[in-house]
Amino acid sequence: MEIIFFIIFFKIFHAKIINKSRTKTNCKLKVFEYINKLALFHTLVMQERTGTPHEFAERLGVDRATVYNICSELRSHDIEIEYSRLRQTFYYKYPHLVEIRLIIRQHNDCANDKNVKG
């Protein structure tokens, strides 16, 4: 479920940013923004501190429709996320763990290929 969650979130935010800027450089730099937003989304939902849908969208830097799209995508993958009007927060019906790892390193085989060809 954790990988699906990241892919869903990445797909939705990537589409938003692509529409704002068509340059490849900006898209590449936004990967870290996606990860930060994913972490914030998950933290606020887990702690049940999202606020209203409008407030949640503002905290994430997206529009309200995007928040609902993310929730819809999560539900389509059996992640039960709901909203309580009484408590004014989104919450997971069952706890979920989201673990994000990003490792950036040069692969030795790639470096050796450059030396052989060059």
C-alpha positions, 0 to 999 in steps of 0.5 A: 500500500505504501508504494501505491500511495506515493505513486498516486500522490506523485501522479496528481501533483506531477500533473499540476506542476507540469501544467504550470511549467513545461520546462524539464528542469522545474519538473525534476526539482519538484520531486522533493516538493512531492515528497514533502507534500506527501509527508505532510499529507500523511502526517496531518491525516494520521494526527487527525489535524487536517482542518477543513478541506479548504484549510488542508488544501491551503496547507498542502499548497493545492486546491480543494479538488486536488485533496478530494482527488487524492482521497478518491485515488486512495480509496480506489486502492483500498486505503480508507480515508474519511472526513469527519465534519464534527472533528473537521479533519480527514482521518484513516479508518485504519492506521497506515504507514508511509515510508519514503526512501530516496537514495541518490548515488552513482552506480559503479557500472555506469561510471565504468561504462563511461570510462570504457566508451570514452 
